[in-house]
Amino acid sequence: MIKAFQQLYKGRIALEKILTEDEIRLVINSELKDEFTHPRARLSSVKKYQLAIQRIQGSELSEEDKHVLLSVYEEEYLKVSTANDV
């Protein structure tokens, strides 16, 4: 899964150092919250989730890798959206 995630986001130097699934989940969580964007320009977590799904589905990853990444994104999206409801 780590290699698939790194392949999906080629060119992001920080992702080359990821060694664990937990680190991937932290990056996904931050990405869904759009934490790397200025607050006024941030997209909603729903929109970020949709964009991630499109990126995964349109990638050249194997179907197995796509399924794994889609599952992880869904799990993290549910965490983010549930946290926003509290």
C-alpha positions in Angstrom: 0.0 0.0 0.0 2.9 2.4 0.8 4.4 2.0 -2.7 0.9 2.5 -4.3 0.3 5.7 -2.3 3.7 7.0 -3.3 3.1 6.2 -6.9 -0.3 7.9 -6.8 1.4 11.1 -5.6 4.7 11.1 -7.5 6.8 14.2 -7.0 5.8 14.8 -3.4 9.2 14.5 -1.8 7.8 14.2 1.8 5.9 11.1 0.8 9.1 9.3 -0.3 10.0 9.0 3.4 6.7 7.3 4.5 7.4 3.9 6.1 4.1 2.9 7.7 0.4 2.7 7.0 -0.2 5.0 10.0 1.9 7.7 8.3 -0.2 7.4 5.2 -3.4 7.7 7.2 -2.0 10.9 8.8 -1.3 12.4 5.4 -4.7 11.4 4.1 -6.4 12.9 7.1 -4.5 16.2 6.6 -5.3 16.1 2.9 -9.0 15.6 3.6 -9.0 18.5 6.0 -7.1 20.5 3.4 -4.6 21.6 6.1 -1.9 22.5 3.5 -4.1 25.2 2.0 -4.7 28.7 3.2 -7.9 28.8 5.3 -9.8 31.0 2.8 -9.0 28.8 -0.1 -9.7 25.4 1.5 -12.1 23.0 0.0 -14.6 21.0 2.0 -13.7 17.5 3.1 -16.4 16.1 0.8 -14.8 17.8 -2.2 -11.3 16.7 -1.2 -12.6 13.1 -0.8 -14.2 13.2 -4.3 -11.0 14.5 -5.8 -9.0 11.7 -4.2 -11.4 9.1 -5.4 -11.2 10.4 -9.0 -7.4 10.5 -8.8 -7.3 6.9 -7.6 -9.8 5.6 -10.1 -8.0 7.4 -13.0 -4.6 6.2 -12.0 -2.6 3.3 -13.5 -2.5 1.4 -10.2 -3.5 -2.2 -10.1 -7.2 -2.9 -9.3 -6.1 -4.4 -6.0 -4.0 -1.3 -5.1 -6.9 1.0 -6.1 -9.3 -1.0 -3.9 -7.0 -0.8 -0.9 -6.4 2.9 -1.2 -10.1 3.6 -1.8 -10.9 1.7 1.4 -8.3 3.6 3.4 -9.6 7.0 2.0 -13.2 6.0 2.9 -12.2 5.1 6.5 -10.3 8.3 7.0 -13.1 10.4 5.4 -15.6 8.8 7.8 -13.3 9.8 10.7 -13.0 13.4 9.4 -16.7 13.8 8.6 -17.7 12.3 12.0 -15.3 14.6 13.8 -16.9 17.6 12.0 -20.3 16.6 13.2 -19.3 16.6 16.9 
